[in-house]
Amino acid sequence: MDRKYIRNFAIVAHIDHGKSTLADRLLEITGSLTSREMQAQVLDSMDLEREHGITIKAHAVRMMYQAQDGITYQLNLIDTPGHVDFSYEVSRALASCEGALLVVDASQGVEAQTLANAYLAIHNGLEIIPVINKIDLPNADIPRTKEMIESAVGIDATDAIPISAKTGQGVVDVLEAIVKLVPPPKGLPENPLQALIFDSWFDPYKGVIVMVRVFEGTLRRGQKIRLWWNGRVLQAETLGVLTPKPLEIEALEAGEVGFMMANSKTVADTKIGDTVTGDDNPASEPLPGFEDIKAMVFAGLYTIEAHEHTRLRDALEKLRLNDASFFFEPESSVALGFGFRCGFLGLLHMEIIQERLEREFNLDLITTAPGVRYLITKTDNSVIEVDNPSRWPDSTEIAKIEEPVILATILTREEYVGGILKLVEDKRGRQKAFEYLSASRVKLLYELPLNEVVLDFYDRLKSVSRGYASLDYHLAGTWVSPMTKLDILVSGEAVDALSMIVHADFAYDRGRALAAKMKELIPRQMFEVAIQAAIGSKIIARETVGAIRKNVIAKCYGGDISRKRKLLEKQKEGKKRMKKIGRVEIPQAAFLAVLRLGDESE
Amino acid sequence: MPLGIYISIPFCKSKCSYCNFSTGVVSRAMYSRYVDHVCTDIAAADQTAASMGGRFERQVDSIYLGGGTPTILEPADLERMFRALRDKFEVDHDAEITVECAPGTLTPEMLTAFLRCGVNRVSLGVQSWVDTEAAAVGRLHTRAKVLEDISQLRKSDIKNINVDLIAGLPHQTAESWEYSVSETLASGVPHVSVYMLEVDGDSRLGRELMAGGQKYHAHFVPEDDLSADFYIAACDRLEQAGVHQYEISNFAREGSESRHNLKYWERKPYFGFGVDAHSMLLAAPNASRQGGDAVAVRFAGADELNPFLQNAPLVRTAVCRREALEESFFLGLRLTRGVCLQELGQEFGQSGIENLTNVIEELVEDGLLQRHDQRLCLTMAGRMLSNEVFQRFLTVEAQ
């Protein structure tokens, strides 16, 4: 198809502002799916997966649209993940487009996520089309929403399109705007091939499936291709587009978007942001923007049952097939046995992995408190990276510690500013900006140590703002800080899995709070259990869990022995779910006690 | 080996708040129908035993009517059941025949029926001698009534009397508990059962306690640790008075131990009739065709009245050798005299016992068990934490 008639665009929106509904409506109006096929929200749907035997992550859908000028256009909708942890993926998806719909809920206004992704889109040179959704709601306020888009995002919202994705009102206007305003792609089909990988995933039947945007040249079926940064040479065995049903085609030309299956077994080869070029006639340079994204949050994963360790390893390997951004390496803990040190893009990423391990692989896990990676200059001038408290050097060997810092954007209502300011101050934040976006809406820019954010920042932010605060962040360098290792001793033994790195100013308070929390979480045992917090050899807090006095069935039950047996078995089963450290049984929850320290602070 | 017989009478005038048995308040019209049903089951006992793969035994040396409130029945119904029993079984002339009795329900007619049926032991559900405590959990009697009942029983020559007490009732204090124990001793009964309030979802009080509410005087229930103190105090006090503890909850003057209760802990066979009545029979010699290496069978009737009356099938559990050995510990260790390792070795094979050597040594080291040569028994601490001890004798299921 002539490039003149191609439009590549993305939708930038906050969760629940109607991205999926709008996408459904676009598919319906362009006739890509009949309403019967249209089981609500195709972009989120997995039903097609079973039908077609491949995983359709409908991350780029091709729609054919006959516009009011009588011409049929090819519209490629490229989906973007919606969370702060995946901002790199978002940036690559946006880099594959020439335009973006900025969808804002007419009753909610601009949120931090929208803002961050809108900036990314502007940064990538995209044409931004503001769309105001949910105008059918009684509390929709179009003028105020326009005002907020202008003040927060800084773009002209005069021509923002008012729509209701739910009823379909205004959606045709959106399609017309895409055709008129989004520039057609540049690039020539005869040039050496340059295609951007903006998504890739592993399908158990087909191997790795890669989504590409061709910028220059032509990608042909059967062509030998080379991955610029990875260096591997593969064959483009299958090419196709998602309509959203997969449709195999012979070639993808400059300006087009589609999927490719090459004989690859791991997504680690086809990293997002890499450039696909021809092996025979390679381009002279890669497309810009590739980053080997690094894990920012680290935690230990252990199985409760030692013998499940191999199952955990297999499960991690399987997940890694589909997620190159997540890494793991074996580690062992005196307390927890053999496990894995895992690195994640962020807290949500960690939660997703944990949940998949527990749900899809049926594993019972203990996760140690999440931490970050520190850069330590030792007294002998050597520099080491430490993301595991058990590798923390002795304080006498440390000359300088650098901790990662983020720049956080928080958008909230004025009435919650006080609580949020207190929270970010508590978390050692430094104010960079404080701005009123409208009379009642405030934007805060803060530098915050990532270590404070990974603990309980989200939950506390949510609670002080009653959910009316949105957060976005990106890494913004390091601070030199006096960090120190806090140990927890149970019955006199240091439990390595409970050690954590804290700022020296917070060590005493954290230690005391942690010991108190542990006392709550460790059930009474047959003997007294001492819980201590220590910095080095110095004990800074002590709590005691008293011994249980009785655990006895003092009743006859008329010979009902099975009732007695069941009770005993249930108690015994409960203990199996705890980790035995020395002679003390510690429940899973205790290993994450540090995350729950904020519980009482409200 | 002679059988024990248990008959459950799941009816009460009112249900006590702490009760977690399947008993209830139903119309009197139901009683006679229920007794019919029990009599039919008794008549079919040998067939039931055969179908369950258990060894039927005609000789009986203990009968226990529990509840519920057996004395709520018409005396004629009571007599009907005993006739059915004596028709089917050979009841030893010195058999121990116990009826549980809510104080205040003993009429002269009932006493006469007792004597005609051969009842020679009565267990009184006193629970507390403090009237306000008894009333708070829904007991309908007073201390005076209890004393009157005991005196009536003695006049009828039923001297083998048990008094039930519960430690941990709402409003109980160290003083009031001491009073209940003293009154029990003063009454001169030769047998005492001391239970601890059980908190679970099967009783109204238990549910309320778990929910943290204030119904059923739940907020007046003493702390767990305090009821542990009550229990220990009772053990001491009874022992001093010559009422020896022979099982976690059972205390008796020399020679007055309950033959029937002992059967449960000693894994001797018993046959139960009625709602939620449990049976344990030795495996029949030809039971091997039923599969496995069952040494005994346990079975139980429906645990609610309607399914029972509709002939719901019995639930059968075969007890294999491993489970029987586990039971030997978690039942046998409840007895003050404990278990004899040598005897268990003879019954179950030496290797089964040897596998437990480490567990036993650890528990001895922790002061929960004590060992005298081949005898193993709980210490006082072990008694309080007996569930912790017993769990250690349960095999961890292979994954």
Chai-1 contact restraints between the chains, C-beta under 6 A:
chainA,res_idxA,chainB,res_idxB,connection_type,confidence,min_distance_angstrom,max_distance_angstrom,comment,restraint_id
A,M526,B,L385,contact,1.0,0.0,6.0,A-B,restraint_1
A,M526,B,E388,contact,1.0,0.0,6.0,A-B,restraint_2
A,R549,B,D225,contact,1.0,0.0,6.0,A-B,restraint_3
A,R549,B,A228,contact,1.0,0.0,6.0,A-B,restraint_4
A,K550,B,A228,contact,1.0,0.0,6.0,A-B,restraint_5
A,K550,B,M384,contact,1.0,0.0,6.0,A-B,restraint_6
A,N551,B,L385,contact,1.0,0.0,6.0,A-B,restraint_7
A,N551,B,N387,contact,1.0,0.0,6.0,A-B,restraint_8
A,N551,B,E388,contact,1.0,0.0,6.0,A-B,restraint_9
A,V552,B,M384,contact,1.0,0.0,6.0,A-B,restraint_10
A,V552,B,S386,contact,1.0,0.0,6.0,A-B,restraint_11
A,V552,B,N387,contact,1.0,0.0,6.0,A-B,restraint_12
A,A554,B,Y195,contact,1.0,0.0,6.0,A-B,restraint_13
A,A554,B,M196,contact,1.0,0.0,6.0,A-B,restraint_14
A,A554,B,I248,contact,1.0,0.0,6.0,A-B,restraint_15
A,A554,B,S249,contact,1.0,0.0,6.0,A-B,restraint_16
A,K555,B,Y195,contact,1.0,0.0,6.0,A-B,restraint_17
A,G558,B,Y6,contact,1.0,0.0,6.0,A-B,restraint_18
A,G558,B,G66,contact,1.0,0.0,6.0,A-B,restraint_19
A,G559,B,Y264,contact,1.0,0.0,6.0,A-B,restraint_20
A,G559,B,Y270,contact,1.0,0.0,6.0,A-B,restraint_21
A,G559,B,H278,contact,1.0,0.0,6.0,A-B,restraint_22
A,D560,B,H278,contact,1.0,0.0,6.0,A-B,restraint_23
A,L568,B,F390,contact,1.0,0.0,6.0,A-B,restraint_24
A,L568,B,Q391,contact,1.0,0.0,6.0,A-B,restraint_25
A,L568,B,L394,contact,1.0,0.0,6.0,A-B,restraint_26
A,Q571,B,Q391,contact,1.0,0.0,6.0,A-B,restraint_27
A,K572,B,Q391,contact,1.0,0.0,6.0,A-B,restraint_28
A,K572,B,L394,contact,1.0,0.0,6.0,A-B,restraint_29
